[in-house]
Amino acid sequence: MIDMNRNSLALAYLGDAIYELYIRNYLLKQADYKVNELQNMAVKYVSAKAQSTFLDKMINEKFLTEEELTIIKRARNHKSHGSPKNTDIITYKKSTGLEALIGYLKLTNNETRIDEIMKYIVGE
C-alpha cells in the first residue's frame, strides 16, 4: 500500500510522465500527423491550463472519488519552491493535483482508473 503522505510533488512528477505518454499515444492513434502538429495538439491536453480545466470539470461532474479528491487537495496545497512558468499559481496547483492523482494511481497499480480518467479527458 502506498502512503498517502508521500511527497505530493513526487507523485505529480510521475503522474506528469504517465499523463503525457497517454496523450501522445492517443494522438498518434488518431491519424498520421507531423511532429509539429502532434505537439500543437498535445498542448490542448498537457498544458497546466488544460489540466486545470479538466480537473474542474471532473470535480463539478462528481467524477472523482473522495479518496481521489483528498490526493488532489494534498498536492494542490503542497508548498512549492518556485513560481510556475506561463501560468498563474492556482492553475499550476490544480494541474499538479491532477498529475499527483495519476502518479498515485500508477503506484497503486490502478491502471483501470487511470484509463477511465484519461478517456474522460480525451472525450472517449
URHU-V371588 format. One record per residue. N is the residue number from 0. RES is the residue in three letters. SS is DSSP state (~ for helix, > for strand, _ for the rest). D_CENTER is the distance of its C-alpha to the mean C-alpha in whole Angstrom. Layout:
BEGIN
((N,RES,SS,D_CENTER) (N,RES,SS,D_CENTER))
END
This chain:
BEGIN
((0,MET,_,21) (1,ILE,_,18) (2,ASP,_,19) (3,MET,_,17) (4,ASN,_,18) (5,ARG,_,17) (6,ASN,_,16) (7,SER,~,13) (8,LEU,~,12) (9,ALA,~,13) (10,LEU,~,10) (11,ALA,~,8) (12,TYR,~,10) (13,LEU,~,10) (14,GLY,~,6) (15,ASP,~,6) (16,ALA,~,9) (17,ILE,~,8) (18,TYR,~,6) (19,GLU,~,8) (20,LEU,~,11) (21,TYR,~,10) (22,ILE,~,10) (23,ARG,~,14) (24,ASN,~,15) (25,TYR,~,15) (26,LEU,~,16) (27,LEU,~,19) (28,LYS,~,20) (29,GLN,~,21) (30,ALA,_,24) (31,ASP,_,25) (32,TYR,_,24) (33,LYS,_,25) (34,VAL,~,22) (35,ASN,~,22) (36,GLU,~,21) (37,LEU,~,18) (38,GLN,~,17) (39,ASN,~,18) (40,MET,~,16) (41,ALA,~,13) (42,VAL,~,13) (43,LYS,~,13) (44,TYR,~,9) (45,VAL,~,8) (46,SER,_,10) (47,ALA,~,9) (48,LYS,~,11) (49,ALA,~,9) (50,GLN,~,6) (51,SER,~,8) (52,THR,~,11) (53,PHE,~,9) (54,LEU,~,8) (55,ASP,~,12) (56,LYS,~,13) (57,MET,~,12) (58,ILE,~,13) (59,ASN,~,16) (60,GLU,_,17) (61,LYS,_,17) (62,PHE,_,14) (63,LEU,_,13) (64,THR,_,15) (65,GLU,~,17) (66,GLU,~,16) (67,GLU,~,12) (68,LEU,~,13) (69,THR,~,15) (70,ILE,~,12) (71,ILE,~,10) (72,LYS,~,13) (73,ARG,~,14) (74,ALA,~,11) (75,ARG,~,12) (76,ASN,~,16) (77,HIS,_,16) (78,LYS,_,18) (79,SER,_,17) (80,HIS,_,20) (81,GLY,_,19) (82,SER,_,19) (83,PRO,_,16) (84,LYS,_,17) (85,ASN,_,17) (86,THR,_,16) (87,ASP,_,17) (88,ILE,~,16) (89,ILE,~,15) (90,THR,~,12) (91,TYR,~,11) (92,LYS,~,11) (93,LYS,~,9) (94,SER,~,6) (95,THR,~,7) (96,GLY,~,7) (97,LEU,~,4) (98,GLU,~,3) (99,ALA,~,7) (100,LEU,~,7) (101,ILE,~,6) (102,GLY,~,8) (103,TYR,~,11) (104,LEU,~,11) (105,LYS,~,12) (106,LEU,~,14) (107,THR,_,16) (108,ASN,_,16) (109,ASN,_,15) (110,GLU,~,14) (111,THR,~,15) (112,ARG,~,13) (113,ILE,~,10) (114,ASP,~,12) (115,GLU,~,12) (116,ILE,~,9) (117,MET,~,9) (118,LYS,~,12) (119,TYR,~,12) (120,ILE,~,9) (121,VAL,~,12) (122,GLY,_,15) (123,GLU,_,16))
END
